[in-house]
Amino acid sequence: RCLSDWSSDVCSSDLYFTSSGAPVTLPLAASLTGKKLWIVMTNISGGNSFTVVTQGSDKLFTFGTCPSGGPVVCPGVTSVTFQSAVQFFSDGTRWNAAYTNQ
C-alpha cells in the first residue's frame, strides 16, 4: 500500500494518522480526483480532536464541528474539527465526507 504518496495512481484509498490537536492539510482535490483519504487520530481518549484544513480554493462538505460551532452539516468550509476519524473523497473540485466518527 502506498501510505505516504498522496498522488499515487495505484492507491484508491490512502491512510493518514494524526495525534490530538495536530492539524491535517489535505492535498488539492484536483490532484486526487476519484481517490479516498482516511484520517485517523492515534490518541482518541478524553475528548481529543483534530482539524482538517484545505488548500487553495478547495472546500470541505461534511458533518463535523464547523467553524461556526457545533456538530452540524458543514457545506463548503475550509476547516472542520473531528473527534476520531474521517474519510474524504475527491470529486476533483472539492473534498466530500464519506464517513465521520463523531
ZAMARGU-4260 file (C-alpha; in steps of 0.2 Angstrom, whole numbers, plus 5000, padded with zeros to 4 digits):
<rodrens>
0) 5000/5000/5000 | 5006/5017/4996 | 5003/5026/5013 | 5015/5041/5011 | 5012/5045/4992
5) 4996/5056/4991 | 4997/5057/4972 | 5000/5038/4968 | 4988/5032/4955 | 4990/5014/4962
10) 4980/5018/4978 | 4961/5021/4978 | 4962/5025/4997 | 4976/5032/5007 | 4978/5032/5026
15) 4984/5046/5037 | 4987/5046/5056 | 4987/5061/5067 | 4989/5065/5085 | 4977/5075/5095
20) 4977/5094/5091 | 4988/5091/5075 | 4980/5099/5060 | 4979/5089/5044 | 4981/5099/5027
25) 4973/5090/5013 | 4981/5090/4996 | 4972/5099/4982 | 4956/5090/4977 | 4961/5091/4959
30) 4977/5081/4962 | 4967/5066/4969 | 4951/5065/4958 | 4942/5049/4962 | 4953/5045/4977
35) 4948/5042/4996 | 4958/5048/5011 | 4956/5040/5028 | 4962/5051/5043 | 4963/5043/5060
40) 4968/5050/5076 | 4980/5040/5086 | 4975/5046/5103 | 4956/5046/5105 | 4954/5047/5124
45) 4947/5061/5134 | 4938/5072/5121 | 4953/5074/5109 | 4951/5081/5092 | 4960/5086/5076
50) 4956/5099/5062 | 4956/5096/5044 | 4960/5111/5033 | 4960/5113/5014 | 4972/5121/5002
55) 4969/5134/4988 | 4950/5136/4984 | 4946/5118/4989 | 4931/5116/5001 | 4925/5103/5013
60) 4907/5096/5013 | 4905/5086/5028 | 4897/5083/5046 | 4908/5089/5060 | 4912/5104/5071
65) 4911/5118/5059 | 4920/5135/5061 | 4903/5142/5067 | 4902/5129/5081 | 4893/5113/5085
70) 4892/5096/5076 | 4881/5101/5061 | 4882/5100/5042 | 4897/5110/5035 | 4893/5115/5017
75) 4908/5122/5009 | 4920/5126/5023 | 4939/5127/5023 | 4941/5118/5040 | 4932/5106/5051
80) 4936/5098/5068 | 4934/5079/5070 | 4935/5068/5086 | 4942/5052/5080 | 4941/5048/5061
85) 4935/5054/5044 | 4936/5048/5026 | 4935/5060/5012 | 4934/5058/4993 | 4939/5070/4980
90) 4927/5074/4965 | 4941/5084/4958 | 4934/5101/4964 | 4931/5098/4982 | 4933/5086/4997
95) 4917/5076/5002 | 4915/5066/5018 | 4911/5048/5015 | 4912/5044/5034 | 4914/5053/5050
100) 4915/5046/5068 | 4908/5060/5078
</rodrens>
